[in-house]
């Protein structure tokens, strides 16, 4: 999550979008596991806070119009 914030500060507005995609895929994988009182549960809890922080960064970047949507390859 710090890399996403620092990237925006440095002017790299596409990196938080890539980080968000990766973290969301990682989060989806963790949600498939049964983590009752496993030590891995603490890692997952920390990941949830990182997902929230990165979503806030991506939201701010997209609201300000700084994020460029990836080209879909279709002619408009």
PDB file of N, CA, C and O in Angstrom, chain B, residues numbered from 101:
ATOM      1  N   UNK B 101       0.826  -1.199   0.000  1.00  0.00           N
ATOM      2  CA  UNK B 101       0.000   0.000   0.000  1.00  0.00           C
ATOM      3  C   UNK B 101       0.865   1.256   0.000  1.00  0.00           C
ATOM      4  O   UNK B 101       0.482   2.278  -0.569  1.00  0.00           O
ATOM      5  N   UNK B 102       2.021   1.179   0.632  1.00  0.00           N
ATOM      6  CA  UNK B 102       2.916   2.347   0.629  1.00  0.00           C
ATOM      7  C   UNK B 102       3.472   2.604  -0.760  1.00  0.00           C
ATOM      8  O   UNK B 102       3.666   3.757  -1.147  1.00  0.00           O
ATOM      9  N   UNK B 103       3.731   1.544  -1.513  1.00  0.00           N
ATOM     10  CA  UNK B 103       4.235   1.707  -2.870  1.00  0.00           C
ATOM     11  C   UNK B 103       3.199   2.423  -3.737  1.00  0.00           C
ATOM     12  O   UNK B 103       3.563   3.252  -4.571  1.00  0.00           O
ATOM     13  N   UNK B 104       1.927   2.118  -3.553  1.00  0.00           N
ATOM     14  CA  UNK B 104       0.877   2.784  -4.324  1.00  0.00           C
ATOM     15  C   UNK B 104       0.844   4.275  -4.012  1.00  0.00           C
ATOM     16  O   UNK B 104       0.748   5.101  -4.919  1.00  0.00           O
ATOM     17  N   UNK B 105       0.923   4.616  -2.738  1.00  0.00           N
ATOM     18  CA  UNK B 105       0.905   6.029  -2.339  1.00  0.00           C
ATOM     19  C   UNK B 105       2.150   6.738  -2.850  1.00  0.00           C
ATOM     20  O   UNK B 105       2.057   7.846  -3.379  1.00  0.00           O
ATOM     21  N   UNK B 106       3.307   6.117  -2.699  1.00  0.00           N
ATOM     22  CA  UNK B 106       4.561   6.740  -3.144  1.00  0.00           C
ATOM     23  C   UNK B 106       4.617   6.868  -4.660  1.00  0.00           C
ATOM     24  O   UNK B 106       5.205   7.819  -5.176  1.00  0.00           O
ATOM     25  N   UNK B 107       4.018   5.931  -5.378  1.00  0.00           N
ATOM     26  CA  UNK B 107       3.993   6.010  -6.840  1.00  0.00           C
ATOM     27  C   UNK B 107       3.194   7.214  -7.301  1.00  0.00           C
ATOM     28  O   UNK B 107       3.607   7.933  -8.211  1.00  0.00           O
ATOM     29  N   UNK B 108       2.057   7.430  -6.675  1.00  0.00           N
ATOM     30  CA  UNK B 108       1.239   8.590  -7.036  1.00  0.00           C
ATOM     31  C   UNK B 108       1.985   9.877  -6.711  1.00  0.00           C
ATOM     32  O   UNK B 108       1.948  10.835  -7.484  1.00  0.00           O
ATOM     33  N   UNK B 109       2.655   9.899  -5.578  1.00  0.00           N
ATOM     34  CA  UNK B 109       3.431  11.081  -5.198  1.00  0.00           C
ATOM     35  C   UNK B 109       4.526  11.362  -6.222  1.00  0.00           C
ATOM     36  O   UNK B 109       4.835  12.519  -6.505  1.00  0.00           O
ATOM     37  N   UNK B 110       5.110  10.301  -6.775  1.00  0.00           N
ATOM     38  CA  UNK B 110       6.169  10.458  -7.766  1.00  0.00           C
ATOM     39  C   UNK B 110       5.635  10.714  -9.166  1.00  0.00           C
ATOM     40  O   UNK B 110       6.416  10.991 -10.077  1.00  0.00           O
ATOM     41  N   UNK B 111       4.317  10.628  -9.359  1.00  0.00           N
ATOM     42  CA  UNK B 111       3.725  10.933 -10.655  1.00  0.00           C
ATOM     43  C   UNK B 111       3.431   9.713 -11.512  1.00  0.00           C
ATOM     44  O   UNK B 111       3.039   9.863 -12.669  1.00  0.00           O
ATOM     45  N   UNK B 112       3.609   8.508 -10.977  1.00  0.00           N
ATOM     46  CA  UNK B 112       3.308   7.281 -11.722  1.00  0.00           C
ATOM     47  C   UNK B 112       1.889   6.862 -11.357  1.00  0.00           C
ATOM     48  O   UNK B 112       1.669   6.223 -10.328  1.00  0.00           O
ATOM     49  N   UNK B 113       0.924   7.224 -12.206  1.00  0.00           N
ATOM     50  CA  UNK B 113      -0.479   7.006 -11.882  1.00  0.00           C
ATOM     51  C   UNK B 113      -1.003   5.656 -12.356  1.00  0.00           C
ATOM     52  O   UNK B 113      -2.120   5.278 -12.006  1.00  0.00           O
ATOM     53  N   UNK B 114      -0.225   4.926 -13.142  1.00  0.00           N
ATOM     54  CA  UNK B 114      -0.692   3.622 -13.606  1.00  0.00           C
ATOM     55  C   UNK B 114      -0.293   2.499 -12.648  1.00  0.00           C
ATOM     56  O   UNK B 114      -0.955   1.462 -12.601  1.00  0.00           O
ATOM     57  N   UNK B 115       0.769   2.694 -11.895  1.00  0.00           N
ATOM     58  CA  UNK B 115       1.237   1.644 -10.983  1.00  0.00           C
ATOM     59  C   UNK B 115       0.205   1.294  -9.902  1.00  0.00           C
ATOM     60  O   UNK B 115       0.029   0.107  -9.625  1.00  0.00           O
ATOM     61  N   UNK B 116      -0.487   2.254  -9.277  1.00  0.00           N
ATOM     62  CA  UNK B 116      -1.501   1.869  -8.287  1.00  0.00           C
ATOM     63  C   UNK B 116      -2.606   0.990  -8.871  1.00  0.00           C
ATOM     64  O   UNK B 116      -3.163   0.153  -8.160  1.00  0.00           O
ATOM     65  N   UNK B 117      -2.928   1.164 -10.140  1.00  0.00           N
ATOM     66  CA  UNK B 117      -3.936   0.316 -10.768  1.00  0.00           C
ATOM     67  C   UNK B 117      -3.429  -1.120 -10.897  1.00  0.00           C
ATOM     68  O   UNK B 117      -4.177  -2.070 -10.664  1.00  0.00           O
ATOM     69  N   UNK B 118      -2.161  -1.273 -11.267  1.00  0.00           N
ATOM     70  CA  UNK B 118      -1.575  -2.616 -11.361  1.00  0.00           C
ATOM     71  C   UNK B 118      -1.458  -3.258  -9.982  1.00  0.00           C
ATOM     72  O   UNK B 118      -1.715  -4.452  -9.823  1.00  0.00           O
ATOM     73  N   UNK B 119      -1.071  -2.467  -8.993  1.00  0.00           N
ATOM     74  CA  UNK B 119      -0.979  -2.974  -7.624  1.00  0.00           C
ATOM     75  C   UNK B 119      -2.352  -3.409  -7.138  1.00  0.00           C
ATOM     76  O   UNK B 119      -2.486  -4.444  -6.485  1.00  0.00           O
ATOM     77  N   UNK B 120      -3.363  -2.628  -7.451  1.00  0.00           N
ATOM     78  CA  UNK B 120      -4.727  -2.956  -7.041  1.00  0.00           C
ATOM     79  C   UNK B 120      -5.186  -4.278  -7.651  1.00  0.00           C
ATOM     80  O   UNK B 120      -5.790  -5.102  -6.964  1.00  0.00           O
ATOM     81  N   UNK B 121      -4.903  -4.483  -8.932  1.00  0.00           N
ATOM     82  CA  UNK B 121      -5.276  -5.745  -9.572  1.00  0.00           C
ATOM     83  C   UNK B 121      -4.593  -6.929  -8.898  1.00  0.00           C
ATOM     84  O   UNK B 121      -5.224  -7.956  -8.650  1.00  0.00           O
ATOM     85  N   UNK B 122      -3.300  -6.783  -8.602  1.00  0.00           N
ATOM     86  CA  UNK B 122      -2.561  -7.865  -7.963  1.00  0.00           C
ATOM     87  C   UNK B 122      -3.092  -8.156  -6.561  1.00  0.00           C
ATOM     88  O   UNK B 122      -3.305  -9.315  -6.204  1.00  0.00           O
ATOM     89  N   UNK B 123      -3.303  -7.117  -5.778  1.00  0.00           N
ATOM     90  CA  UNK B 123      -3.765  -7.290  -4.402  1.00  0.00           C
ATOM     91  C   UNK B 123      -5.176  -7.875  -4.374  1.00  0.00           C
ATOM     92  O   UNK B 123      -5.490  -8.682  -3.498  1.00  0.00           O
ATOM     93  N   UNK B 124      -6.021  -7.484  -5.311  1.00  0.00           N
ATOM     94  CA  UNK B 124      -7.369  -8.054  -5.354  1.00  0.00           C
ATOM     95  C   UNK B 124      -7.339  -9.539  -5.707  1.00  0.00           C
ATOM     96  O   UNK B 124      -8.131 -10.313  -5.171  1.00  0.00           O
ATOM     97  N   UNK B 125      -6.442  -9.944  -6.597  1.00  0.00           N
ATOM     98  CA  UNK B 125      -6.295 -11.367  -6.908  1.00  0.00           C
ATOM     99  C   UNK B 125      -5.776 -12.141  -5.699  1.00  0.00           C
ATOM    100  O   UNK B 125      -6.236 -13.249  -5.422  1.00  0.00           O
ATOM    101  N   UNK B 126      -4.827 -11.559  -4.987  1.00  0.00           N
ATOM    102  CA  UNK B 126      -4.280 -12.183  -3.782  1.00  0.00           C
ATOM    103  C   UNK B 126      -5.362 -12.312  -2.711  1.00  0.00           C
ATOM    104  O   UNK B 126      -5.463 -13.341  -2.042  1.00  0.00           O
ATOM    105  N   UNK B 127      -6.159 -11.275  -2.555  1.00  0.00           N
ATOM    106  CA  UNK B 127      -7.254 -11.276  -1.584  1.00  0.00           C
ATOM    107  C   UNK B 127      -8.277 -12.358  -1.929  1.00  0.00           C
ATOM    108  O   UNK B 127      -8.784 -13.044  -1.042  1.00  0.00           O
ATOM    109  N   UNK B 128      -8.574 -12.506  -3.201  1.00  0.00           N
ATOM    110  CA  UNK B 128      -9.518 -13.540  -3.631  1.00  0.00           C
ATOM    111  C   UNK B 128      -9.007 -14.934  -3.269  1.00  0.00           C
ATOM    112  O   UNK B 128      -9.784 -15.794  -2.854  1.00  0.00           O
ATOM    113  N   UNK B 129      -7.721 -15.154  -3.424  1.00  0.00           N
ATOM    114  CA  UNK B 129      -7.131 -16.432  -3.061  1.00  0.00           C
ATOM    115  C   UNK B 129      -7.215 -16.709  -1.570  1.00  0.00           C
ATOM    116  O   UNK B 129      -7.511 -17.830  -1.159  1.00  0.00           O
ATOM    117  N   UNK B 130      -6.954 -15.683  -0.754  1.00  0.00           N
ATOM    118  CA  UNK B 130      -7.045 -15.850   0.690  1.00  0.00           C
ATOM    119  C   UNK B 130      -8.479 -16.140   1.137  1.00  0.00           C
ATOM    120  O   UNK B 130      -8.696 -16.908   2.075  1.00  0.00           O
ATOM    121  N   UNK B 131      -9.455 -15.526   0.466  1.00  0.00           N
ATOM    122  CA  UNK B 131     -10.847 -15.748   0.860  1.00  0.00           C
ATOM    123  C   UNK B 131     -11.304 -17.176   0.609  1.00  0.00           C
ATOM    124  O   UNK B 131     -12.283 -17.624   1.206  1.00  0.00           O
ATOM    125  N   UNK B 132     -10.607 -17.899  -0.270  1.00  0.00           N
ATOM    126  CA  UNK B 132     -10.953 -19.290  -0.532  1.00  0.00           C
ATOM    127  C   UNK B 132     -10.503 -20.219   0.592  1.00  0.00           C
ATOM    128  O   UNK B 132     -11.004 -21.336   0.716  1.00  0.00           O
ATOM    129  N   UNK B 133      -9.568 -19.763   1.400  1.00  0.00           N
ATOM    130  CA  UNK B 133      -9.021 -20.595   2.474  1.00  0.00           C
ATOM    131  C   UNK B 133      -9.888 -20.505   3.729  1.00  0.00           C
ATOM    132  O   UNK B 133     -10.602 -19.525   3.938  1.00  0.00           O
ATOM    133  N   UNK B 134      -9.810 -21.543   4.554  1.00  0.00           N
ATOM    134  CA  UNK B 134     -10.503 -21.551   5.831  1.00  0.00           C
ATOM    135  C   UNK B 134      -9.498 -21.142   6.905  1.00  0.00           C
ATOM    136  O   UNK B 134      -8.686 -21.961   7.337  1.00  0.00           O
ATOM    137  N   UNK B 135      -9.544 -19.900   7.333  1.00  0.00           N
ATOM    138  CA  UNK B 135      -8.538 -19.351   8.247  1.00  0.00           C
ATOM    139  C   UNK B 135      -9.160 -19.030   9.602  1.00  0.00           C
ATOM    140  O   UNK B 135      -9.301 -17.858   9.951  1.00  0.00           O
ATOM    141  N   UNK B 136      -9.528 -20.038  10.358  1.00  0.00           N
ATOM    142  CA  UNK B 136     -10.168 -19.797  11.655  1.00  0.00           C
ATOM    143  C   UNK B 136      -9.199 -19.123  12.616  1.00  0.00           C
ATOM    144  O   UNK B 136      -9.310 -17.917  12.837  1.00  0.00           O
ATOM    145  N   UNK B 137      -8.278 -19.839  13.180  1.00  0.00           N
ATOM    146  CA  UNK B 137      -7.294 -19.266  14.107  1.00  0.00           C
ATOM    147  C   UNK B 137      -5.880 -19.594  13.657  1.00  0.00           C
ATOM    148  O   UNK B 137      -4.982 -19.793  14.475  1.00  0.00           O
ATOM    149  N   UNK B 138      -5.703 -19.644  12.390  1.00  0.00           N
ATOM    150  CA  UNK B 138      -4.430 -19.967  11.784  1.00  0.00           C
ATOM    151  C   UNK B 138      -3.504 -18.752  11.869  1.00  0.00           C
ATOM    152  O   UNK B 138      -3.983 -17.620  11.808  1.00  0.00           O
ATOM    153  N   UNK B 139      -2.181 -18.959  12.009  1.00  0.00           N
ATOM    154  CA  UNK B 139      -1.263 -17.800  11.976  1.00  0.00           C
ATOM    155  C   UNK B 139      -1.363 -17.018  10.663  1.00  0.00           C
ATOM    156  O   UNK B 139      -1.057 -15.827  10.618  1.00  0.00           O
ATOM    157  N   UNK B 140      -1.791 -17.691   9.608  1.00  0.00           N
ATOM    158  CA  UNK B 140      -1.971 -17.015   8.330  1.00  0.00           C
ATOM    159  C   UNK B 140      -3.115 -16.011   8.391  1.00  0.00           C
ATOM    160  O   UNK B 140      -3.186 -15.092   7.575  1.00  0.00           O
ATOM    161  N   UNK B 141      -4.006 -16.189   9.357  1.00  0.00           N
ATOM    162  CA  UNK B 141      -5.147 -15.282   9.527  1.00  0.00           C
ATOM    163  C   UNK B 141      -4.677 -13.857   9.824  1.00  0.00           C
ATOM    164  O   UNK B 141      -5.281 -12.896   9.347  1.00  0.00           O
ATOM    165  N   UNK B 142      -3.618 -13.716  10.598  1.00  0.00           N
ATOM    166  CA  UNK B 142      -3.087 -12.384  10.903  1.00  0.00           C
ATOM    167  C   UNK B 142      -2.590 -11.697   9.630  1.00  0.00           C
ATOM    168  O   UNK B 142      -2.774 -10.493   9.451  1.00  0.00           O
ATOM    169  N   UNK B 143      -1.965 -12.471   8.758  1.00  0.00           N
ATOM    170  CA  UNK B 143      -1.498 -11.913   7.480  1.00  0.00           C
ATOM    171  C   UNK B 143      -2.677 -11.449   6.636  1.00  0.00           C
ATOM    172  O   UNK B 143      -2.634 -10.393   6.005  1.00  0.00           O
ATOM    173  N   UNK B 144      -3.726 -12.259   6.638  1.00  0.00           N
ATOM    174  CA  UNK B 144      -4.912 -11.907   5.855  1.00  0.00           C
ATOM    175  C   UNK B 144      -5.577 -10.655   6.410  1.00  0.00           C
ATOM    176  O   UNK B 144      -6.040  -9.811   5.643  1.00  0.00           O
ATOM    177  N   UNK B 145      -5.630 -10.523   7.725  1.00  0.00           N
ATOM    178  CA  UNK B 145      -6.218  -9.328   8.325  1.00  0.00           C
ATOM    179  C   UNK B 145      -5.436  -8.075   7.921  1.00  0.00           C
ATOM    180  O   UNK B 145      -6.030  -7.033   7.645  1.00  0.00           O
ATOM    181  N   UNK B 146      -4.121  -8.178   7.888  1.00  0.00           N
ATOM    182  CA  UNK B 146      -3.297  -7.053   7.434  1.00  0.00           C
ATOM    183  C   UNK B 146      -3.529  -6.744   5.969  1.00  0.00           C
ATOM    184  O   UNK B 146      -3.522  -5.582   5.561  1.00  0.00           O
ATOM    185  N   UNK B 147      -3.735  -7.786   5.179  1.00  0.00           N
ATOM    186  CA  UNK B 147      -3.995  -7.615   3.746  1.00  0.00           C
ATOM    187  C   UNK B 147      -5.302  -6.853   3.511  1.00  0.00           C
ATOM    188  O   UNK B 147      -5.401  -6.055   2.579  1.00  0.00           O
ATOM    189  N   UNK B 148      -6.297  -7.103   4.355  1.00  0.00           N
ATOM    190  CA  UNK B 148      -7.578  -6.410   4.201  1.00  0.00           C
ATOM    191  C   UNK B 148      -7.412  -4.903   4.352  1.00  0.00           C
ATOM    192  O   UNK B 148      -8.032  -4.128   3.622  1.00  0.00           O
ATOM    193  N   UNK B 149      -6.571  -4.487   5.305  1.00  0.00           N
ATOM    194  CA  UNK B 149      -6.332  -3.055   5.484  1.00  0.00           C
ATOM    195  C   UNK B 149      -5.556  -2.474   4.295  1.00  0.00           C
ATOM    196  O   UNK B 149      -5.802  -1.339   3.888  1.00  0.00           O
ATOM    197  N   UNK B 150      -4.629  -3.249   3.745  1.00  0.00           N
ATOM    198  CA  UNK B 150      -3.893  -2.796   2.563  1.00  0.00           C
ATOM    199  C   UNK B 150      -4.819  -2.658   1.360  1.00  0.00           C
ATOM    200  O   UNK B 150      -4.684  -1.713   0.583  1.00  0.00           O
ATOM    201  N   UNK B 151      -5.757  -3.590   1.199  1.00  0.00           N
ATOM    202  CA  UNK B 151      -6.728  -3.509   0.098  1.00  0.00           C
ATOM    203  C   UNK B 151      -7.528  -2.219   0.222  1.00  0.00           C
ATOM    204  O   UNK B 151      -7.749  -1.524  -0.770  1.00  0.00           O
ATOM    205  N   UNK B 152      -7.954  -1.905   1.418  1.00  0.00           N
ATOM    206  CA  UNK B 152      -8.746  -0.688   1.645  1.00  0.00           C
ATOM    207  C   UNK B 152      -7.939   0.566   1.299  1.00  0.00           C
ATOM    208  O   UNK B 152      -8.452   1.476   0.648  1.00  0.00           O
ATOM    209  N   UNK B 153      -6.695   0.612   1.730  1.00  0.00           N
ATOM    210  CA  UNK B 153      -5.843   1.768   1.466  1.00  0.00           C
ATOM    211  C   UNK B 153      -5.588   1.936  -0.035  1.00  0.00           C
ATOM    212  O   UNK B 153      -5.634   3.052  -0.552  1.00  0.00           O
ATOM    213  N   UNK B 154      -5.318   0.830  -0.730  1.00  0.00           N
ATOM    214  CA  UNK B 154      -5.053   0.900  -2.168  1.00  0.00           C
ATOM    215  C   UNK B 154      -6.315   1.299  -2.924  1.00  0.00           C
ATOM    216  O   UNK B 154      -6.239   2.036  -3.907  1.00  0.00           O
ATOM    217  N   UNK B 155      -7.473   0.822  -2.477  1.00  0.00           N
ATOM    218  CA  UNK B 155      -8.729   1.229  -3.111  1.00  0.00           C
ATOM    219  C   UNK B 155      -8.947   2.729  -2.974  1.00  0.00           C
ATOM    220  O   UNK B 155      -9.443   3.371  -3.900  1.00  0.00           O
ATOM    221  N   UNK B 156      -8.584   3.288  -1.835  1.00  0.00           N
ATOM    222  CA  UNK B 156      -8.705   4.738  -1.638  1.00  0.00           C
ATOM    223  C   UNK B 156      -7.780   5.494  -2.587  1.00  0.00           C
ATOM    224  O   UNK B 156      -8.169   6.516  -3.152  1.00  0.00           O
ATOM    225  N   UNK B 157      -6.558   4.995  -2.764  1.00  0.00           N
ATOM    226  CA  UNK B 157      -5.609   5.642  -3.669  1.00  0.00           C
ATOM    227  C   UNK B 157      -6.122   5.588  -5.106  1.00  0.00           C
ATOM    228  O   UNK B 157      -6.104   6.596  -5.812  1.00  0.00           O
ATOM    229  N   UNK B 158      -6.579   4.414  -5.538  1.00  0.00           N
ATOM    230  CA  UNK B 158      -7.084   4.255  -6.902  1.00  0.00           C
ATOM    231  C   UNK B 158      -8.315   5.137  -7.117  1.00  0.00           C
ATOM    232  O   UNK B 158      -8.475   5.732  -8.182  1.00  0.00           O
ATOM    233  N   UNK B 159      -9.173   5.220  -6.118  1.00  0.00           N
ATOM    234  CA  UNK B 159     -10.359   6.068  -6.212  1.00  0.00           C
ATOM    235  C   UNK B 159      -9.961   7.536  -6.384  1.00  0.00           C
ATOM    236  O   UNK B 159     -10.497   8.232  -7.247  1.00  0.00           O
ATOM    237  N   UNK B 160      -9.028   7.998  -5.569  1.00  0.00           N
ATOM    238  CA  UNK B 160      -8.583   9.388  -5.668  1.00  0.00           C
ATOM    239  C   UNK B 160      -7.965   9.679  -7.034  1.00  0.00           C
ATOM    240  O   UNK B 160      -8.231  10.726  -7.625  1.00  0.00           O
ATOM    241  N   UNK B 161      -7.154   8.772  -7.531  1.00  0.00           N
ATOM    242  CA  UNK B 161      -6.513   8.966  -8.832  1.00  0.00           C
ATOM    243  C   UNK B 161      -7.558   8.996  -9.943  1.00  0.00           C
ATOM    244  O   UNK B 161      -7.473   9.816 -10.858  1.00  0.00           O
ATOM    245  N   UNK B 162      -8.544   8.101  -9.863  1.00  0.00           N
ATOM    246  CA  UNK B 162      -9.558   8.059 -10.922  1.00  0.00           C
ATOM    247  C   UNK B 162     -10.495   9.261 -10.849  1.00  0.00           C
ATOM    248  O   UNK B 162     -10.923   9.766 -11.888  1.00  0.00           O
ATOM    249  N   UNK B 163     -10.819   9.729  -9.653  1.00  0.00           N
ATOM    250  CA  UNK B 163     -11.683  10.911  -9.515  1.00  0.00           C
ATOM    251  C   UNK B 163     -11.003  12.146 -10.100  1.00  0.00           C
ATOM    252  O   UNK B 163     -11.656  12.987 -10.718  1.00  0.00           O
ATOM    253  N   UNK B 164      -9.715  12.247  -9.906  1.00  0.00           N
ATOM    254  CA  UNK B 164      -8.973  13.406 -10.418  1.00  0.00           C
ATOM    255  C   UNK B 164      -8.672  13.296 -11.913  1.00  0.00           C
ATOM    256  O   UNK B 164      -8.151  14.234 -12.515  1.00  0.00           O
ATOM    257  N   UNK B 165      -9.001  12.150 -12.507  1.00  0.00           N
ATOM    258  CA  UNK B 165      -8.794  11.971 -13.936  1.00  0.00           C
ATOM    259  C   UNK B 165      -7.350  11.722 -14.313  1.00  0.00           C
ATOM    260  O   UNK B 165      -6.956  11.972 -15.452  1.00  0.00           O
ATOM    261  N   UNK B 166      -6.560  11.238 -13.382  1.00  0.00           N
ATOM    262  CA  UNK B 166      -5.142  11.008 -13.648  1.00  0.00           C
ATOM    263  C   UNK B 166      -4.864   9.609 -14.179  1.00  0.00           C
ATOM    264  O   UNK B 166      -3.839   9.374 -14.819  1.00  0.00           O
ATOM    265  N   UNK B 167      -5.774   8.687 -13.916  1.00  0.00           N
ATOM    266  CA  UNK B 167      -5.584   7.304 -14.364  1.00  0.00           C
ATOM    267  C   UNK B 167      -6.042   7.170 -15.806  1.00  0.00           C
ATOM    268  O   UNK B 167      -7.104   7.657 -16.193  1.00  0.00           O
ATOM    269  N   UNK B 168      -5.217   6.501 -16.582  1.00  0.00           N
ATOM    270  CA  UNK B 168      -5.580   6.242 -17.969  1.00  0.00           C
ATOM    271  C   UNK B 168      -6.096   4.831 -18.063  1.00  0.00           C
ATOM    272  O   UNK B 168      -5.451   3.901 -17.579  1.00  0.00           O
ATOM    273  N   UNK B 169      -7.257   4.653 -18.681  1.00  0.00           N
ATOM    274  CA  UNK B 169      -7.828   3.327 -18.859  1.00  0.00           C
ATOM    275  C   UNK B 169      -6.991   2.562 -19.870  1.00  0.00           C
ATOM    276  O   UNK B 169      -6.570   3.140 -20.872  1.00  0.00           O
ATOM    277  N   UNK B 170      -6.738   1.283 -19.641  1.00  0.00           N
ATOM    278  CA  UNK B 170      -5.979   0.498 -20.626  1.00  0.00           C
ATOM    279  C   UNK B 170      -6.768   0.354 -21.912  1.00  0.00           C
ATOM    280  O   UNK B 170      -7.994   0.243 -21.900  1.00  0.00           O
ATOM    281  N   UNK B 171      -6.046   0.357 -23.018  1.00  0.00           N
ATOM    282  CA  UNK B 171      -6.669   0.221 -24.329  1.00  0.00           C
ATOM    283  C   UNK B 171      -7.272  -1.175 -24.458  1.00  0.00           C
ATOM    284  O   UNK B 171      -6.626  -2.163 -24.110  1.00  0.00           O
ATOM    285  N   UNK B 172      -8.482  -1.263 -24.947  1.00  0.00           N
ATOM    286  CA  UNK B 172      -9.129  -2.572 -25.087  1.00  0.00           C
ATOM    287  C   UNK B 172      -8.866  -3.178 -26.459  1.00  0.00           C
ATOM    288  O   UNK B 172      -9.190  -4.344 -26.682  1.00  0.00           O
ATOM    289  N   UNK B 173      -8.293  -2.424 -27.373  1.00  0.00           N
ATOM    290  CA  UNK B 173      -7.996  -2.945 -28.686  1.00  0.00           C
ATOM    291  C   UNK B 173      -9.152  -2.790 -29.674  1.00  0.00           C
ATOM    292  O   UNK B 173      -9.030  -3.174 -30.837  1.00  0.00           O
ATOM    293  N   UNK B 174     -10.256  -2.239 -29.222  1.00  0.00           N
ATOM    294  CA  UNK B 174     -11.403  -2.041 -30.119  1.00  0.00           C
ATOM    295  C   UNK B 174     -11.347  -0.645 -30.730  1.00  0.00           C
ATOM    296  O   UNK B 174     -10.883   0.309 -30.105  1.00  0.00           O
ATOM    297  N   UNK B 175     -11.823  -0.551 -31.947  1.00  0.00           N
ATOM    298  CA  UNK B 175     -11.926   0.763 -32.600  1.00  0.00           C
ATOM    299  C   UNK B 175     -13.192   1.432 -32.132  1.00  0.00           C
ATOM    300  O   UNK B 175     -14.240   0.794 -32.021  1.00  0.00           O
ATOM    301  N   UNK B 176     -13.097   2.723 -31.856  1.00  0.00           N
ATOM    302  CA  UNK B 176     -14.272   3.458 -31.391  1.00  0.00           C
ATOM    303  C   UNK B 176     -14.793   4.362 -32.450  1.00  0.00           C
ATOM    304  O   UNK B 176     -15.783   5.061 -32.233  1.00  0.00           O
TER     305      UNK B 176
END
